[in-house]
Amino acid sequence: MENCLFCKIIGGQIPGDFVFKDDRVVAFKDIHPMAPLHVLIVPREHISSLADIIEAKAGLVAYMVTVANKLAKQNGVADRGYRLVINTGPEGGQVVQHLHMHLLGGKPLDGKLG
């Protein structure tokens, strides 16, 4: 998508601090981290939100979870615990209209992330 921030990061037009890349997804550090570990896992394919996932694409979300689990292990938070979040739509807190999953960890996470 021409004006999508995450598509521009994936395409290299905007820099990103990447921690993982493959042919299906990328993961990069959030520029406004809410925890010591705050990584965004983003599909390369532009899908606007979780609400746009159809049955044929459901495996992509599961794959995003496996990437998050791998990154949690690599960053030493898998055994202590971490949070995965997908915000969907304006009332769900989605700011960038490109499906993405937040991986948060490295501190106790209560209902407040700030």
Biopython code that builds the backbone (N, CA, C, O; Angstrom):
import numpy as np
from Bio.PDB.StructureBuilder import StructureBuilder

atoms = [
    (1, "MET", "N", (0.846, -1.184, 0.000)),
    (1, "MET", "CA", (0.000, 0.000, 0.000)),
    (1, "MET", "C", (0.887, 1.241, 0.000)),
    (1, "MET", "O", (1.859, 1.334, 0.750)),
    (2, "GLU", "N", (0.545, 2.144, -0.818)),
    (2, "GLU", "CA", (1.352, 3.333, -1.082)),
    (2, "GLU", "C", (1.612, 4.201, 0.146)),
    (2, "GLU", "O", (2.735, 4.669, 0.335)),
    (3, "ASN", "N", (0.601, 4.428, 0.984)),
    (3, "ASN", "CA", (0.746, 5.336, 2.123)),
    (3, "ASN", "C", (0.865, 4.621, 3.460)),
    (3, "ASN", "O", (0.784, 5.266, 4.505)),
    (4, "CYS", "N", (1.053, 3.324, 3.454)),
    (4, "CYS", "CA", (1.102, 2.561, 4.694)),
    (4, "CYS", "C", (2.496, 2.654, 5.315)),
    (4, "CYS", "O", (3.492, 2.322, 4.673)),
    (5, "LEU", "N", (2.558, 3.106, 6.567)),
    (5, "LEU", "CA", (3.822, 3.245, 7.284)),
    (5, "LEU", "C", (4.587, 1.923, 7.330)),
    (5, "LEU", "O", (5.784, 1.889, 7.047)),
    (6, "PHE", "N", (3.899, 0.835, 7.686)),
    (6, "PHE", "CA", (4.585, -0.447, 7.811)),
    (6, "PHE", "C", (5.036, -0.983, 6.463)),
    (6, "PHE", "O", (6.092, -1.610, 6.376)),
    (7, "CYS", "N", (4.267, -0.752, 5.416)),
    (7, "CYS", "CA", (4.707, -1.158, 4.072)),
    (7, "CYS", "C", (5.982, -0.402, 3.691)),
    (7, "CYS", "O", (6.866, -0.966, 3.046)),
    (8, "LYS", "N", (6.077, 0.855, 4.083)),
    (8, "LYS", "CA", (7.280, 1.647, 3.797)),
    (8, "LYS", "C", (8.471, 1.135, 4.602)),
    (8, "LYS", "O", (9.593, 1.118, 4.096)),
    (9, "ILE", "N", (8.246, 0.722, 5.838)),
    (9, "ILE", "CA", (9.334, 0.149, 6.635)),
    (9, "ILE", "C", (9.776, -1.171, 6.021)),
    (9, "ILE", "O", (10.973, -1.415, 5.866)),
    (10, "ILE", "N", (8.819, -2.022, 5.670)),
    (10, "ILE", "CA", (9.133, -3.312, 5.054)),
    (10, "ILE", "C", (9.886, -3.107, 3.742)),
    (10, "ILE", "O", (10.820, -3.848, 3.438)),
    (11, "GLY", "N", (9.484, -2.109, 2.971)),
    (11, "GLY", "CA", (10.103, -1.833, 1.677)),
    (11, "GLY", "C", (11.414, -1.071, 1.745)),
    (11, "GLY", "O", (12.075, -0.889, 0.723)),
    (12, "GLY", "N", (11.801, -0.621, 2.931)),
    (12, "GLY", "CA", (13.065, 0.074, 3.086)),
    (12, "GLY", "C", (13.014, 1.570, 2.860)),
    (12, "GLY", "O", (14.053, 2.227, 2.928)),
    (13, "GLN", "N", (11.839, 2.140, 2.591)),
    (13, "GLN", "CA", (11.740, 3.593, 2.407)),
    (13, "GLN", "C", (11.864, 4.339, 3.732)),
    (13, "GLN", "O", (12.263, 5.503, 3.756)),
    (14, "ILE", "N", (11.524, 3.674, 4.830)),
    (14, "ILE", "CA", (11.651, 4.227, 6.178)),
    (14, "ILE", "C", (12.471, 3.217, 6.975)),
    (14, "ILE", "O", (12.200, 2.018, 6.905)),
    (15, "PRO", "N", (13.470, 3.678, 7.732)),
    (15, "PRO", "CA", (14.291, 2.724, 8.489)),
    (15, "PRO", "C", (13.508, 2.048, 9.613)),
    (15, "PRO", "O", (12.599, 2.629, 10.206)),
    (16, "GLY", "N", (13.887, 0.820, 9.879)),
    (16, "GLY", "CA", (13.322, 0.067, 10.992)),
    (16, "GLY", "C", (14.433, -0.713, 11.663)),
    (16, "GLY", "O", (15.391, -1.121, 11.008)),
    (17, "ASP", "N", (14.314, -0.920, 12.945)),
    (17, "ASP", "CA", (15.304, -1.679, 13.708)),
    (17, "ASP", "C", (14.848, -3.141, 13.729)),
    (17, "ASP", "O", (14.239, -3.601, 14.695)),
    (18, "PHE", "N", (15.152, -3.857, 12.650)),
    (18, "PHE", "CA", (14.665, -5.216, 12.449)),
    (18, "PHE", "C", (15.373, -6.214, 13.357)),
    (18, "PHE", "O", (16.588, -6.159, 13.550)),
    (19, "VAL", "N", (14.579, -7.128, 13.909)),
    (19, "VAL", "CA", (15.119, -8.215, 14.722)),
    (19, "VAL", "C", (14.826, -9.576, 14.080)),
    (19, "VAL", "O", (15.349, -10.598, 14.523)),
    (20, "PHE", "N", (13.994, -9.586, 13.039)),
    (20, "PHE", "CA", (13.652, -10.826, 12.342)),
    (20, "PHE", "C", (13.092, -10.470, 10.969)),
    (20, "PHE", "O", (12.348, -9.502, 10.812)),
    (21, "LYS", "N", (13.473, -11.285, 9.971)),
    (21, "LYS", "CA", (12.922, -11.145, 8.622)),
    (21, "LYS", "C", (12.867, -12.520, 7.983)),
    (21, "LYS", "O", (13.807, -13.305, 8.108)),
    (22, "ASP", "N", (11.778, -12.813, 7.303)),
    (22, "ASP", "CA", (11.717, -13.957, 6.406)),
    (22, "ASP", "C", (10.774, -13.607, 5.266)),
    (22, "ASP", "O", (10.429, -12.438, 5.094)),
    (23, "ASP", "N", (10.359, -14.572, 4.501)),
    (23, "ASP", "CA", (9.533, -14.274, 3.333)),
    (23, "ASP", "C", (8.078, -13.969, 3.679)),
    (23, "ASP", "O", (7.329, -13.502, 2.820)),
    (24, "ARG", "N", (7.661, -14.227, 4.929)),
    (24, "ARG", "CA", (6.263, -14.003, 5.318)),
    (24, "ARG", "C", (6.062, -12.810, 6.238)),
    (24, "ARG", "O", (5.084, -12.075, 6.102)),
    (25, "VAL", "N", (6.990, -12.613, 7.178)),
    (25, "VAL", "CA", (6.830, -11.540, 8.165)),
    (25, "VAL", "C", (8.167, -10.868, 8.442)),
    (25, "VAL", "O", (9.235, -11.396, 8.129)),
    (26, "VAL", "N", (8.072, -9.701, 9.032)),
    (26, "VAL", "CA", (9.240, -9.014, 9.584)),
    (26, "VAL", "C", (8.899, -8.662, 11.029)),
    (26, "VAL", "O", (7.728, -8.588, 11.401)),
    (27, "ALA", "N", (9.925, -8.448, 11.829)),
    (27, "ALA", "CA", (9.729, -7.979, 13.197)),
    (27, "ALA", "C", (10.748, -6.879, 13.457)),
    (27, "ALA", "O", (11.924, -7.000, 13.115)),
    (28, "PHE", "N", (10.271, -5.815, 14.064)),
    (28, "PHE", "CA", (11.163, -4.687, 14.376)),
    (28, "PHE", "C", (10.747, -4.069, 15.696)),
    (28, "PHE", "O", (9.613, -4.212, 16.152)),
    (29, "LYS", "N", (11.714, -3.369, 16.296)),
    (29, "LYS", "CA", (11.473, -2.737, 17.591)),
    (29, "LYS", "C", (10.498, -1.575, 17.444)),
    (29, "LYS", "O", (10.580, -0.791, 16.499)),
    (30, "ASP", "N", (9.579, -1.482, 18.391)),
    (30, "ASP", "CA", (8.623, -0.378, 18.419)),
    (30, "ASP", "C", (9.367, 0.910, 18.762)),
    (30, "ASP", "O", (10.235, 0.912, 19.635)),
    (31, "ILE", "N", (9.033, 2.001, 18.080)),
    (31, "ILE", "CA", (9.741, 3.267, 18.340)),
    (31, "ILE", "C", (9.271, 3.941, 19.628)),
    (31, "ILE", "O", (9.923, 4.861, 20.123)),
    (32, "HIS", "N", (8.145, 3.488, 20.169)),
    (32, "HIS", "CA", (7.643, 3.997, 21.451)),
    (32, "HIS", "C", (7.389, 2.800, 22.368)),
    (32, "HIS", "O", (6.237, 2.461, 22.641)),
    (33, "PRO", "N", (8.461, 2.159, 22.845)),
    (33, "PRO", "CA", (8.287, 0.915, 23.610)),
    (33, "PRO", "C", (7.530, 1.124, 24.918)),
    (33, "PRO", "O", (7.729, 2.108, 25.630)),
    (34, "MET", "N", (6.656, 0.165, 25.208)),
    (34, "MET", "CA", (5.873, 0.189, 26.441)),
    (34, "MET", "C", (6.377, -0.852, 27.437)),
    (34, "MET", "O", (5.792, -1.035, 28.505)),
    (35, "ALA", "N", (7.464, -1.530, 27.083)),
    (35, "ALA", "CA", (8.104, -2.521, 27.945)),
    (35, "ALA", "C", (9.548, -2.644, 27.467)),
    (35, "ALA", "O", (9.862, -2.223, 26.354)),
    (36, "PRO", "N", (10.426, -3.210, 28.284)),
    (36, "PRO", "CA", (11.819, -3.373, 27.850)),
    (36, "PRO", "C", (11.949, -4.125, 26.518)),
    (36, "PRO", "O", (12.810, -3.804, 25.700)),
    (37, "LEU", "N", (11.095, -5.115, 26.313)),
    (37, "LEU", "CA", (11.011, -5.792, 25.018)),
    (37, "LEU", "C", (9.680, -5.404, 24.407)),
    (37, "LEU", "O", (8.625, -5.754, 24.935)),
    (38, "HIS", "N", (9.723, -4.681, 23.296)),
    (38, "HIS", "CA", (8.503, -4.307, 22.569)),
    (38, "HIS", "C", (8.817, -4.386, 21.085)),
    (38, "HIS", "O", (9.435, -3.493, 20.505)),
    (39, "VAL", "N", (8.376, -5.474, 20.498)),
    (39, "VAL", "CA", (8.645, -5.765, 19.091)),
    (39, "VAL", "C", (7.317, -5.877, 18.360)),
    (39, "VAL", "O", (6.346, -6.408, 18.899)),
    (40, "LEU", "N", (7.278, -5.379, 17.142)),
    (40, "LEU", "CA", (6.112, -5.525, 16.276)),
    (40, "LEU", "C", (6.386, -6.629, 15.260)),
    (40, "LEU", "O", (7.424, -6.627, 14.597)),
    (41, "ILE", "N", (5.464, -7.560, 15.141)),
    (41, "ILE", "CA", (5.558, -8.635, 14.149)),
    (41, "ILE", "C", (4.527, -8.306, 13.081)),
    (41, "ILE", "O", (3.331, -8.216, 13.359)),
    (42, "VAL", "N", (5.009, -8.126, 11.848)),
    (42, "VAL", "CA", (4.188, -7.565, 10.784)),
    (42, "VAL", "C", (4.272, -8.444, 9.538)),
    (42, "VAL", "O", (5.373, -8.756, 9.086)),
    (43, "PRO", "N", (3.137, -8.847, 8.975)),
    (43, "PRO", "CA", (3.202, -9.601, 7.721)),
    (43, "PRO", "C", (3.702, -8.715, 6.581)),
    (43, "PRO", "O", (3.405, -7.521, 6.532)),
    (44, "ARG", "N", (4.457, -9.309, 5.675)),
    (44, "ARG", "CA", (4.915, -8.554, 4.496)),
    (44, "ARG", "C", (3.729, -8.159, 3.619)),
    (44, "ARG", "O", (3.707, -7.075, 3.035)),
    (45, "GLU", "N", (2.753, -9.046, 3.537)),
    (45, "GLU", "CA", (1.546, -8.760, 2.756)),
    (45, "GLU", "C", (0.716, -7.725, 3.495)),
    (45, "GLU", "O", (0.515, -7.831, 4.705)),
    (46, "HIS", "N", (0.231, -6.722, 2.766)),
    (46, "HIS", "CA", (-0.604, -5.717, 3.412)),
    (46, "HIS", "C", (-1.997, -6.291, 3.650)),
    (46, "HIS", "O", (-2.743, -6.578, 2.713)),
    (47, "ILE", "N", (-2.322, -6.446, 4.919)),
    (47, "ILE", "CA", (-3.665, -6.796, 5.371)),
    (47, "ILE", "C", (-4.008, -5.716, 6.384)),
    (47, "ILE", "O", (-3.261, -5.506, 7.341)),
    (48, "SER", "N", (-5.113, -5.035, 6.189)),
    (48, "SER", "CA", (-5.408, -3.849, 6.995)),
    (48, "SER", "C", (-5.568, -4.130, 8.481)),
    (48, "SER", "O", (-5.086, -3.356, 9.308)),
    (49, "SER", "N", (-6.235, -5.223, 8.834)),
    (49, "SER", "CA", (-6.439, -5.509, 10.248)),
    (49, "SER", "C", (-6.792, -6.971, 10.435)),
    (49, "SER", "O", (-7.016, -7.700, 9.469)),
    (50, "LEU", "N", (-6.840, -7.385, 11.681)),
    (50, "LEU", "CA", (-7.240, -8.744, 12.020)),
    (50, "LEU", "C", (-8.648, -9.027, 11.505)),
    (50, "LEU", "O", (-8.966, -10.165, 11.159)),
    (51, "ALA", "N", (-9.487, -8.003, 11.454)),
    (51, "ALA", "CA", (-10.855, -8.156, 10.959)),
    (51, "ALA", "C", (-10.890, -8.572, 9.490)),
    (51, "ALA", "O", (-11.912, -9.065, 9.013)),
    (52, "ASP", "N", (-9.795, -8.380, 8.774)),
    (52, "ASP", "CA", (-9.731, -8.739, 7.355)),
    (52, "ASP", "C", (-9.142, -10.121, 7.116)),
    (52, "ASP", "O", (-8.960, -10.519, 5.966)),
    (53, "ILE", "N", (-8.843, -10.853, 8.171)),
    (53, "ILE", "CA", (-8.300, -12.204, 8.011)),
    (53, "ILE", "C", (-9.433, -13.138, 7.586)),
    (53, "ILE", "O", (-10.455, -13.260, 8.262)),
    (54, "ILE", "N", (-9.221, -13.779, 6.470)),
    (54, "ILE", "CA", (-10.172, -14.778, 5.985)),
    (54, "ILE", "C", (-9.588, -16.157, 6.269)),
    (54, "ILE", "O", (-8.412, -16.279, 6.613)),
    (55, "GLU", "N", (-10.402, -17.186, 6.125)),
    (55, "GLU", "CA", (-9.970, -18.539, 6.466)),
    (55, "GLU", "C", (-8.669, -18.919, 5.757)),
    (55, "GLU", "O", (-7.815, -19.580, 6.349)),
    (56, "ALA", "N", (-8.513, -18.518, 4.522)),
    (56, "ALA", "CA", (-7.311, -18.863, 3.754)),
    (56, "ALA", "C", (-6.052, -18.205, 4.325)),
    (56, "ALA", "O", (-4.942, -18.663, 4.054)),
    (57, "LYS", "N", (-6.210, -17.159, 5.098)),
    (57, "LYS", "CA", (-5.067, -16.430, 5.676)),
    (57, "LYS", "C", (-4.894, -16.702, 7.167)),
    (57, "LYS", "O", (-3.988, -16.143, 7.784)),
    (58, "ALA", "N", (-5.730, -17.538, 7.758)),
    (58, "ALA", "CA", (-5.683, -17.773, 9.204)),
    (58, "ALA", "C", (-4.329, -18.321, 9.648)),
    (58, "ALA", "O", (-3.889, -18.039, 10.762)),
    (59, "GLY", "N", (-3.669, -19.092, 8.802)),
    (59, "GLY", "CA", (-2.358, -19.634, 9.143)),
    (59, "GLY", "C", (-1.309, -18.557, 9.342)),
    (59, "GLY", "O", (-0.329, -18.775, 10.055)),
    (60, "LEU", "N", (-1.495, -17.408, 8.728)),
    (60, "LEU", "CA", (-0.548, -16.310, 8.885)),
    (60, "LEU", "C", (-0.522, -15.817, 10.334)),
    (60, "LEU", "O", (0.548, -15.538, 10.874)),
    (61, "VAL", "N", (-1.674, -15.711, 10.952)),
    (61, "VAL", "CA", (-1.728, -15.266, 12.344)),
    (61, "VAL", "C", (-1.044, -16.289, 13.249)),
    (61, "VAL", "O", (-0.311, -15.917, 14.166)),
    (62, "ALA", "N", (-1.277, -17.559, 12.997)),
    (62, "ALA", "CA", (-0.602, -18.610, 13.776)),
    (62, "ALA", "C", (0.909, -18.523, 13.573)),
    (62, "ALA", "O", (1.672, -18.709, 14.521)),
    (63, "TYR", "N", (1.342, -18.245, 12.357)),
    (63, "TYR", "CA", (2.768, -18.110, 12.095)),
    (63, "TYR", "C", (3.349, -16.910, 12.846)),
    (63, "TYR", "O", (4.466, -16.981, 13.358)),
    (64, "MET", "N", (2.599, -15.815, 12.913)),
    (64, "MET", "CA", (3.048, -14.645, 13.663)),
    (64, "MET", "C", (3.269, -15.005, 15.131)),
    (64, "MET", "O", (4.212, -14.521, 15.756)),
    (65, "VAL", "N", (2.402, -15.850, 15.679)),
    (65, "VAL", "CA", (2.558, -16.299, 17.069)),
    (65, "VAL", "C", (3.833, -17.122, 17.222)),
    (65, "VAL", "O", (4.550, -16.963, 18.210)),
    (66, "THR", "N", (4.128, -18.001, 16.262)),
    (66, "THR", "CA", (5.350, -18.808, 16.372)),
    (66, "THR", "C", (6.591, -17.925, 16.296)),
    (66, "THR", "O", (7.578, -18.197, 16.980)),
    (67, "VAL", "N", (6.563, -16.880, 15.485)),
    (67, "VAL", "CA", (7.686, -15.937, 15.423)),
    (67, "VAL", "C", (7.808, -15.204, 16.761)),
    (67, "VAL", "O", (8.915, -15.021, 17.269)),
    (68, "ALA", "N", (6.688, -14.789, 17.328)),
    (68, "ALA", "CA", (6.710, -14.121, 18.632)),
    (68, "ALA", "C", (7.303, -15.039, 19.696)),
    (68, "ALA", "O", (8.111, -14.597, 20.512)),
    (69, "ASN", "N", (6.910, -16.306, 19.695)),
    (69, "ASN", "CA", (7.450, -17.261, 20.668)),
    (69, "ASN", "C", (8.963, -17.400, 20.509)),
    (69, "ASN", "O", (9.693, -17.446, 21.500)),
    (70, "LYS", "N", (9.426, -17.467, 19.280)),
    (70, "LYS", "CA", (10.864, -17.576, 19.005)),
    (70, "LYS", "C", (11.604, -16.338, 19.518)),
    (70, "LYS", "O", (12.658, -16.460, 20.142)),
    (71, "LEU", "N", (11.058, -15.158, 19.259)),
    (71, "LEU", "CA", (11.698, -13.919, 19.703)),
    (71, "LEU", "C", (11.672, -13.797, 21.228)),
    (71, "LEU", "O", (12.617, -13.283, 21.826)),
    (72, "ALA", "N", (10.598, -14.265, 21.852)),
    (72, "ALA", "CA", (10.528, -14.251, 23.321)),
    (72, "ALA", "C", (11.636, -15.120, 23.901)),
    (72, "ALA", "O", (12.279, -14.736, 24.877)),
    (73, "LYS", "N", (11.860, -16.280, 23.313)),
    (73, "LYS", "CA", (12.941, -17.159, 23.782)),
    (73, "LYS", "C", (14.299, -16.503, 23.565)),
    (73, "LYS", "O", (15.146, -16.516, 24.458)),
    (74, "GLN", "N", (14.511, -15.931, 22.386)),
    (74, "GLN", "CA", (15.793, -15.293, 22.073)),
    (74, "GLN", "C", (16.090, -14.125, 22.997)),
    (74, "GLN", "O", (17.252, -13.819, 23.263)),
    (75, "ASN", "N", (15.049, -13.475, 23.484)),
    (75, "ASN", "CA", (15.222, -12.290, 24.338)),
    (75, "ASN", "C", (15.085, -12.589, 25.822)),
    (75, "ASN", "O", (15.028, -11.669, 26.637)),
    (76, "GLY", "N", (15.031, -13.866, 26.179)),
    (76, "GLY", "CA", (15.064, -14.263, 27.579)),
    (76, "GLY", "C", (13.806, -14.004, 28.381)),
    (76, "GLY", "O", (13.866, -13.947, 29.609)),
    (77, "VAL", "N", (12.657, -13.845, 27.716)),
    (77, "VAL", "CA", (11.427, -13.594, 28.466)),
    (77, "VAL", "C", (10.440, -14.762, 28.404)),
    (77, "VAL", "O", (9.399, -14.720, 29.061)),
    (78, "ALA", "N", (10.745, -15.784, 27.638)),
    (78, "ALA", "CA", (9.788, -16.880, 27.433)),
    (78, "ALA", "C", (9.410, -17.561, 28.740)),
    (78, "ALA", "O", (8.234, -17.852, 28.958)),
    (79, "ASP", "N", (10.363, -17.818, 29.602)),
    (79, "ASP", "CA", (10.071, -18.517, 30.848)),
    (79, "ASP", "C", (9.396, -17.627, 31.886)),
    (79, "ASP", "O", (8.624, -18.116, 32.711)),
    (80, "ARG", "N", (9.677, -16.328, 31.855)),
    (80, "ARG", "CA", (9.100, -15.399, 32.840)),
    (80, "ARG", "C", (7.703, -14.957, 32.446)),
    (80, "ARG", "O", (6.871, -14.668, 33.306)),
    (81, "GLY", "N", (7.445, -14.904, 31.146)),
    (81, "GLY", "CA", (6.139, -14.494, 30.649)),
    (81, "GLY", "C", (6.227, -13.261, 29.771)),
    (81, "GLY", "O", (7.134, -12.440, 29.910)),
    (82, "TYR", "N", (5.272, -13.150, 28.871)),
    (82, "TYR", "CA", (5.200, -12.037, 27.928)),
    (82, "TYR", "C", (3.772, -11.892, 27.449)),
    (82, "TYR", "O", (2.924, -12.744, 27.713)),
    (83, "ARG", "N", (3.519, -10.825, 26.755)),
    (83, "ARG", "CA", (2.176, -10.528, 26.256)),
    (83, "ARG", "C", (2.216, -10.356, 24.752)),
    (83, "ARG", "O", (3.136, -9.746, 24.207)),
    (84, "LEU", "N", (1.192, -10.908, 24.077)),
    (84, "LEU", "CA", (0.980, -10.680, 22.656)),
    (84, "LEU", "C", (-0.322, -9.909, 22.503)),
    (84, "LEU", "O", (-1.337, -10.268, 23.099)),
    (85, "VAL", "N", (-0.289, -8.842, 21.699)),
    (85, "VAL", "CA", (-1.454, -7.987, 21.520)),
    (85, "VAL", "C", (-1.641, -7.704, 20.042)),
    (85, "VAL", "O", (-0.691, -7.366, 19.336)),
    (86, "ILE", "N", (-2.890, -7.848, 19.576)),
    (86, "ILE", "CA", (-3.262, -7.381, 18.242)),
    (86, "ILE", "C", (-4.430, -6.418, 18.426)),
    (86, "ILE", "O", (-5.538, -6.831, 18.768)),
    (87, "ASN", "N", (-4.176, -5.144, 18.199)),
    (87, "ASN", "CA", (-5.235, -4.138, 18.267)),
    (87, "ASN", "C", (-5.970, -4.143, 16.928)),
    (87, "ASN", "O", (-5.345, -4.219, 15.870)),
    (88, "THR", "N", (-7.299, -4.062, 16.980)),
    (88, "THR", "CA", (-8.097, -4.143, 15.765)),
    (88, "THR", "C", (-9.112, -3.015, 15.728)),
    (88, "THR", "O", (-9.978, -2.917, 16.597)),
    (89, "GLY", "N", (-9.001, -2.167, 14.721)),
    (89, "GLY", "CA", (-9.942, -1.072, 14.537)),
    (89, "GLY", "C", (-9.695, 0.087, 15.492)),
    (89, "GLY", "O", (-8.922, -0.027, 16.443)),
    (90, "PRO", "N", (-10.366, 1.205, 15.223)),
    (90, "PRO", "CA", (-10.127, 2.421, 16.008)),
    (90, "PRO", "C", (-10.457, 2.270, 17.491)),
    (90, "PRO", "O", (-9.701, 2.767, 18.326)),
    (91, "GLU", "N", (-11.534, 1.615, 17.844)),
    (91, "GLU", "CA", (-11.870, 1.451, 19.260)),
    (91, "GLU", "C", (-11.028, 0.374, 19.927)),
    (91, "GLU", "O", (-10.978, 0.290, 21.154)),
    (92, "GLY", "N", (-10.365, -0.452, 19.119)),
    (92, "GLY", "CA", (-9.466, -1.460, 19.657)),
    (92, "GLY", "C", (-8.046, -0.948, 19.819)),
    (92, "GLY", "O", (-7.165, -1.683, 20.264)),
    (93, "GLY", "N", (-7.818, 0.313, 19.459)),
    (93, "GLY", "CA", (-6.507, 0.920, 19.630)),
    (93, "GLY", "C", (-5.566, 0.770, 18.459)),
    (93, "GLY", "O", (-4.379, 1.074, 18.583)),
    (94, "GLN", "N", (-6.068, 0.304, 17.307)),
    (94, "GLN", "CA", (-5.188, 0.149, 16.140)),
    (94, "GLN", "C", (-4.879, 1.521, 15.553)),
    (94, "GLN", "O", (-5.783, 2.266, 15.175)),
    (95, "VAL", "N", (-3.582, 1.844, 15.483)),
    (95, "VAL", "CA", (-3.149, 3.146, 14.983)),
    (95, "VAL", "C", (-2.699, 3.040, 13.533)),
    (95, "VAL", "O", (-3.056, 3.887, 12.715)),
    (96, "VAL", "N", (-1.926, 2.019, 13.204)),
    (96, "VAL", "CA", (-1.457, 1.806, 11.828)),
    (96, "VAL", "C", (-2.353, 0.752, 11.193)),
    (96, "VAL", "O", (-2.543, -0.331, 11.746)),
    (97, "GLN", "N", (-2.895, 1.074, 10.040)),
    (97, "GLN", "CA", (-3.834, 0.183, 9.370)),
    (97, "GLN", "C", (-3.112, -0.884, 8.549)),
    (97, "GLN", "O", (-3.267, -0.973, 7.331)),
    (98, "HIS", "N", (-2.328, -1.680, 9.247)),
    (98, "HIS", "CA", (-1.624, -2.844, 8.695)),
    (98, "HIS", "C", (-1.560, -3.829, 9.847)),
    (98, "HIS", "O", (-1.045, -3.500, 10.916)),
    (99, "LEU", "N", (-2.071, -5.021, 9.647)),
    (99, "LEU", "CA", (-2.067, -6.031, 10.700)),
    (99, "LEU", "C", (-0.687, -6.129, 11.335)),
    (99, "LEU", "O", (0.323, -6.197, 10.634)),
    (100, "HIS", "N", (-0.648, -6.137, 12.654)),
    (100, "HIS", "CA", (0.614, -6.306, 13.378)),
    (100, "HIS", "C", (0.336, -6.799, 14.787)),
    (100, "HIS", "O", (-0.719, -6.539, 15.364)),
    (101, "MET", "N", (1.305, -7.514, 15.318)),
    (101, "MET", "CA", (1.223, -8.074, 16.661)),
    (101, "MET", "C", (2.321, -7.462, 17.507)),
    (101, "MET", "O", (3.471, -7.377, 17.076)),
    (102, "HIS", "N", (1.970, -7.037, 18.710)),
    (102, "HIS", "CA", (2.943, -6.512, 19.661)),
    (102, "HIS", "C", (3.416, -7.660, 20.545)),
    (102, "HIS", "O", (2.601, -8.409, 21.084)),
    (103, "LEU", "N", (4.713, -7.796, 20.693)),
    (103, "LEU", "CA", (5.324, -8.698, 21.662)),
    (103, "LEU", "C", (5.918, -7.820, 22.752)),
    (103, "LEU", "O", (6.814, -7.016, 22.495)),
    (104, "LEU", "N", (5.410, -7.979, 23.977)),
    (104, "LEU", "CA", (5.850, -7.162, 25.107)),
    (104, "LEU", "C", (6.345, -8.065, 26.219)),
    (104, "LEU", "O", (5.726, -9.084, 26.526)),
    (105, "GLY", "N", (7.462, -7.690, 26.819)),
    (105, "GLY", "CA", (7.993, -8.457, 27.937)),
    (105, "GLY", "C", (9.155, -7.759, 28.597)),
    (105, "GLY", "O", (9.541, -6.653, 28.218)),
    (106, "GLY", "N", (9.704, -8.422, 29.588)),
    (106, "GLY", "CA", (10.871, -7.881, 30.276)),
    (106, "GLY", "C", (10.553, -7.142, 31.551)),
    (106, "GLY", "O", (11.453, -6.620, 32.208)),
    (107, "LYS", "N", (9.273, -7.091, 31.914)),
    (107, "LYS", "CA", (8.853, -6.510, 33.187)),
    (107, "LYS", "C", (7.465, -7.077, 33.495)),
    (107, "LYS", "O", (6.784, -7.560, 32.591)),
    (108, "PRO", "N", (7.041, -7.024, 34.752)),
    (108, "PRO", "CA", (5.675, -7.454, 35.053)),
    (108, "PRO", "C", (4.675, -6.564, 34.309)),
    (108, "PRO", "O", (4.770, -5.337, 34.351)),
    (109, "LEU", "N", (3.733, -7.187, 33.642)),
    (109, "LEU", "CA", (2.759, -6.445, 32.854)),
    (109, "LEU", "C", (1.387, -6.548, 33.526)),
    (109, "LEU", "O", (0.764, -7.610, 33.540)),
    (110, "ASP", "N", (0.934, -5.424, 34.080)),
    (110, "ASP", "CA", (-0.412, -5.397, 34.619)),
    (110, "ASP", "C", (-1.325, -4.828, 33.543)),
    (110, "ASP", "O", (-0.971, -4.867, 32.365)),
    (111, "GLY", "N", (-2.449, -4.318, 33.900)),
    (111, "GLY", "CA", (-3.361, -3.736, 32.923)),
    (111, "GLY", "C", (-2.839, -2.465, 32.287)),
    (111, "GLY", "O", (-3.319, -2.052, 31.231)),
    (112, "LYS", "N", (-1.856, -1.842, 32.923)),
    (112, "LYS", "CA", (-1.272, -0.606, 32.404)),
    (112, "LYS", "C", (0.104, -0.936, 31.844)),
    (112, "LYS", "O", (0.906, -1.605, 32.495)),
    (113, "LEU", "N", (0.370, -0.460, 30.631)),
    (113, "LEU", "CA", (1.651, -0.767, 29.988)),
    (113, "LEU", "C", (2.618, 0.400, 30.029)),
    (113, "LEU", "O", (3.781, 0.232, 29.662)),
    (114, "GLY", "N", (2.198, 1.548, 30.448)),
    (114, "GLY", "CA", (3.078, 2.713, 30.418)),
    (114, "GLY", "C", (4.144, 2.709, 31.459)),
    (114, "GLY", "O", (4.944, 3.641, 31.527)),
]
sb = StructureBuilder()
sb.init_structure("model")
sb.init_model(0)
sb.init_chain("A")
sb.init_seg("    ")
for serial, (resi, resn, name, xyz) in enumerate(atoms, 1):
    if name == "N":
        sb.init_residue(resn, " ", resi, " ")
    sb.init_atom(name, np.array(xyz, "f"), 0.0, 1.0, " ", f" {name:<3s}", serial, name[0])
structure = sb.get_structure()
